[in-house]
């Protein structure tokens, strides 16, 4: 019995020896983490640097007095662009679809969703498994317990997950035993073999086709949500590009209006100078004219700054490699507004918006996922009750091959059931309640979202009507203001008006033209808002998202030559 005690002592110390061996492997051990972990430099997070912008000036700093003298020597306080590139609205849209960074990021989302779906669909893939086990025991164990001194087990099989929640397993087990000291009439052979067929099937929790394929259906819905979000992002980005385009149009026309106002003021100053030289006007009238010409420079400076900002905004959205955001190339819109009086059915558009808007589709999908989640939580609350069955065909002999040839000499069946009933089950019951409440919240959100979409449609239609009426009012004002300017200039020539009155009339004309330009841009933007509110794209072109080489790409249908309210008409000109 001393030998048996010594054997048990060795077996007890083996785990400790193995642990010490693993820990002693040094830098090459399996517990060693030699992965470089990146961290930002402490100065980047622990210190706020200062900046002196005066020292970083690329030109010598100047005070306002010196700079003012230089500005007076120039005809205009702004520089003309070195290069001007004309852009049509169709070119802008295509560039946005091909290059916009935000849209590029959104195009990846459907691919991620499809990968998640593929991983869920692969959960029922079969698994090949194999194993080897070596078992050593002392001779005394063989004599005392009747077990072999040592044995080798070879296992290989195939496990097939079932969509009903169970597993089907087919495996083979071959065992070679070193029988050691044989006992008389011992029927055991050196090799034993078996082929086993087993099935394990839950009957309550985790059972059923609907429960076990729920994750696949949810992944399919999540893929649909990714597609809906991509469509929504594309509509929003194109709408932003359209708005940026028409704001750029308004900025260009505003600058032209202010330059024209300056030219009229300079012409008035020249008329006043001629009258002074002819002795028909006092010198103060020339001073008034010069003051009026100088006051228009501020409007030109502001209009030029606004134009540069609008250009950078459009360049950012387009993200064209040939038009970097810091490039000096100016962008000039070549598509003119096409204002037309149209009447739209607000209620019909609101219904279409609720049907077409991707936010509503996403909510519908979320509600379906919530219903599926409730079913899953209810299944999880059921007791565990399962059935296990195994049928085994066995054989034994003195060799490996002969042991398999002897298969069928013996067979066995095993059937079993198991169950668990949670006491209280409050965790799973509360999960059911949370899932139900989440669905109720989502239903309320759907009603609120539908009401908000209706409001967006009605608001966009009101802005369209307002923009149309503003076009008419500002155009009439522009025509009348132009007549007033012409009349005031004639009155000035005969000495009945002063330069101040002429300049006031010119200022009112410029303001009227500016309002008309803004009204034209607002009209086009209101059309964009209506299309966005209804979940559609303004114009004649259509955008499709297709899958090529396992990637989602954009396919744009060319725009037809038909007249479109998106622009292209000639009704947007401002009277001179």
Buried (B, 14 or more C-beta within 10 A) or exposed (E): EEEEEEBEEEEEEEEEEEEEEEEEEEEEEEEEEEEEEEEEEEEEEEEEEEEEEEEEEEEEEEEEEEEEEEBEEEEEBBEEBEEEBEBBBBBBBBBBBBBBEBBEEBBEBBBEBBEBBEEBBEEEEEEEEEEEEEBEBBEBBBEEEEBBBBBBBBBBBEBBBBBBBBBBBBBBBBBBBBBBEEEEEEEEBBBBBBBBBBBBBBBBBBBBEEBBBBBBBBBBBBBBBBBBBBBBBBBBBBBBBBBBBBBBBBBBBBBBBBBBBBEBBBBBBEBBBEBBEEEEBEEEBBBBBBBBBBBBBEBBBEBBEBBBEBBBBBBEBBBBEEBEEEBEBBBBBBBBBBBEEEEEEBEEBBBBBBEBBBBBBBBBBBBBBBEBBBBBBBBBBBEBBBBBBBBBBBBBBEEBEBBBEBBEEEEEEEEEEEEEEBEEBEEBBEBBEEBBEBBEEBEEBBEEBBEEBBEBBBBBBEBBBBBBEBBEBBBEBBBEBBEBBEEBBEBBBEEEBBBBBBBBBBBBBBBBBBBBBBBBBBBBBBBBBBBBBBBBBBBBBEBEBEEEEEEBEBEBEEBEEEEBBBBBBEEBEBEE
